[in-house]
């Protein structure tokens, strides 16, 4: 019995020690599954996907710095695997990597699924994530676009009023959308200010309520609907 308790304790310690790695281990009785974080390993550093930002303009793309060599998702099941340069969580081998002008801590990957055609990655150097809504310089926002199914449906004319509705959103962490009749519709809202990164957030409508997640779940006034039609 003590032997098995010791083995169990060792597994727990391994999982605890791997919490900062770009892989999350899910142990079952028969095998280990790895839930990969969206990363690219390059030049000895780890880059993570910017999930609330897109490239603001293709003119910021600089030079090709290399290519993905190996896709780890679906190909690696050993939790002891050591990442190497050229490894990526989800990109196929041959995917081109580009530097961003004036930004040593960013890289870009072409993606047909990303607004403006590129997915951004930032250097995971411990400084923290910088693209939360609270970090968006609202006074510098000069363009707002609204997308549905990756198609532009509106470029907001009255930016001031639109931002004011977002500012007045109210926190309601316990909110549950109404999914009795349909899944919520979701819009991608892109805010352009300065620099190569345009901030991107998802706005939802469940047929009754507009809501979004600038940090936690917040309710929006029905006034927002006028900008979505």
N, C-alpha and C positions, 0 to 999 in steps of 0.2 A: 504493500500500500504506500509506504513512504517513498519507494522508488517512483511510483506513478505521480505522487504529489510533487516530487522534485522535478520531474519532466514537465508537468503542468506549469510550475512556477517559472521554469526556464522559458517556456513559450510566452508567458505573460511578459517577462522581461524583454524578450526579443521584440514583441509588438510595441511595448512602451518605448524602447530605444529607437524605433523606426518612425515615430510620429512626425518627425520633421522631414522625412524623405519624401520624394515625389511619388511614392506609392503607398497605398493603404491596403493592408493585408486583411482579408476576410478568411478566417480559419474555419473549416468545417471538419467533420469527423473523418472525411476521406481525402481532402485535398485543400490546397491554398489558392485562393483567388486574389488577384491584385487589382485594386481599383486605382488606376493611374490618374494623377493630376496632369493637366495639359502643360507639358514642359518641352523644352528643347535644351539639350546639353551642347554647349559650344565654347571652345577656347578655354576649357577648364571651368566654366561657369554654368550656372543653371538659370534659364530664362523661363518665366511663367506667362501664361496667356493673360492678356488684358481683357477681362470679360465685360467691362462697362466702358469700352472705348474702341474707336475705329480710326483708321487713318483719315485725316481731314482732307488731304489732297495728295494725289500721286506724285506731285512735284517734290514732296519730301523724301521720296525713295531715292537712296543714293546708289551704292554699288553692290553687286553680288559678292557676298563674303564666303559662300560655300553652299553645300547641299546636305540634306538629311541622308544619313547612311543606313539607318536601321530604325524600323518602327517596332517599339517594344510591346504595345498593346496587341494582344492575340498571339504574340510570339514568345513572350517571356512569362514563365510561371514560377520561376525560382526566386523567392524573396531575398536571396543572398546575391542576386545579380548586381554587379557594379556598373553603374552608368558610365558611358564613355562618350567622347566628343562625336557629334553626329547623330546621337540617339535622339529620338523624338517619341512622345507618347502616341500620337495619332497620325502623324504625317508619313506618307510613303517615302521610301528611298528615292532620291533624285529631286525631291522638293527643294526649290531654291530659297536661300536665305539672303535677305538684303539688309544693309545698314540704313539708318535714318539720319538725314542731314542734321548736324548739330546736336545729336542725341546719342551719346556713347552707350547709354544703358537701355536702348531700344533696338529691336530688330523686327523685320516684317516678313511675312510669308504670303504669297498670292493665294487668295481663296475665293472661289465663286460664291461662297456662302456668307461672306462678310460684306457689309455695306462699304462702297468705294473700293472693293476688290482686294483688300489686304487684311490679314489678321496680324495683330501686334503682340509682341512679347517683351517683357521687361526683365531687367537683371534682378534676380532675387538676392539682394545684398543686405537684407535686414532692415532697410529703411521703411518698409511697410508699403501697403497699397495706396496709390495716390489718386485714384479716379473714382472716389465716392462723390455723391452729389454735394456734400458739404465742401468739397475741394474745388467745385466748379466755380470759376470767377463770373458770377452772374452779370456783373456790370460790364463785362467784356464780350458777352454773347452777342454775335452779330448775325447769326443765321440759325434757324431751327427747322429741321426736316422731320416729317412723320412718314414712316414706312409701314406697309401691311404686306406680309408675305414677301419681304425683300423688295417690294415695289414702292416707289415714292408716290404718296397719295396727297401730300400737302406740304408746301413750304410756307411756314407761318408768317403772316404779314405783321400782325400785332404781337410782337415778341414780348413786350412789356406786360400785356394782359395775360398772356400765356404763362409767363414765369410767375406772375402773381398768384394764379390759380395753384400752381405747384407749391409755392411757398405756404399757401393756406391749407395744404393737405393735413389731415389729422391722423395721428397714430392710433391704430387699432390692431394690435398684434394678434388678437384672437379671431380675427375675421375669417370666415369660411365662405368662399364664393359659391354661388348657386349653380350647380352642375346638373340639375334635374332634367334639363331639356337639351343642353348643349355645353360643350367645353367653352371656357372663356375665350374671347377674341383678344389677341395681343398685338399691340403696335410697338414699333421701335421708334423712340424719339432720340434724335441726334442733335446735340448742341455744339455749334462751332464758335470758338473763341480765338485764342492765339495758339500757335504751335502746331505740331504734327498730329496731336491726339484730339479728336472730337469725342466728347463724352456721349455715351449711349445708355439709355435706360428703357426698360420695358413697361408699358402702360397696358393694363388689362381692363376688359369690360365683360361682365358675366351676364349681360342682358338687363341688369338692374343697377349695378354699381360699378363705378370707375375706381380703380385702385392701382397702386404701384408699390415698388420696393426701393426707395432711395437708400434705406438702411434696413428698416423693418417695414412691415406692411402698413400703408397709410391710405386713407380714403380721400378721394378727390371729388370736388363739386361737379354736378352735372353740367356746369358751364363748359367743362373741358370737351364735351361732346361736339360743340359747334366747330371745333378745330379738327375733328376727326372725320367729318363727312366730306 
